[in-house]
């Protein structure tokens, strides 16, 4: 009989151990708490079935639109955050009718707006319907687990809001703001490198080529993912509220500088190598590289803040 590869056996062992750990943690809970958690799980399943059509459209949008490609990961991250936080969460308590009613009302109002409004675009309608689903999910948490548990799990539950696609008006504003800020920083970088340049708004006349910082160059997707990453990292690794705010605020100028550096690199390649570099890999496929590079200063700052966040 052929032997199983060691790597496969190791993976099976890890999965088996993880499953055993989950079962042990579940069985250690008191029966009333297990019933409450099971009730919330059934509530989420029912809400998912009720919203299956807009959720299917949401998955399709995430596959077609890079800006929203992170959406399928949001529930996974929420589940992971709840799992690692399980030791600090209080026991499921008494039902909170006020919290369930408030969020239930938000869900019903958003659902009615999404179904009846004639002025919403397709994306905006999907945003409203997704908000209704998230509010319904949170309402079930108040109904089955209580206000105290929901307050302790506020960040993971609130993180579900990142499932909601950005409305068209928000995307338009962010793109325009990012393009303008990136153009301003790029102009400064071109001058700092001694590159001859004439600027007209977001158009740069360089020695061998004229570049325009178009909306496609806004870097909004990378900036949005960087912002979400900073929120999760600050929640997981920092305790002080002001240090968390410092980290999240830092990624805003970091995103602008990252995008400006990319524009600078493309411009310098066109000047010193040739205008054909406008169609190079750096321009069309280089976004992930610059995104990964932008993670370096963010995690350096996170590490610095973390060391100063520990009690003496």
Protein Blocks (a to p, Z undefined) as FASTA:
>chain_A
ZZddfklmmmmmmmmmmmmmmmmmmmmpcfklmmmmmmmmmmmmmmmmmmmmmmmmmmmm
mmmmmklmmmmmmmmmmmmmmmmmmmmpccdddddfklmmmmmmmmmmmmmmmmmpckbc
fklmmmmmmmmmmmmmmmmmmmmnojklmmmmmmmmmmmmmmpccdfklmmmmmmmmmmm
mmmmmmmmmmmnopacddehjaccdfkbccdddfklnommmmmmmmmmmmmmmmmmpmbl
klmmmmmmmmmmmmmmmmmmmmmmmmmmmmmnomklmmgmklmmmmmmmmmmmmmmmmmm
mmmmmmmmpcZZ
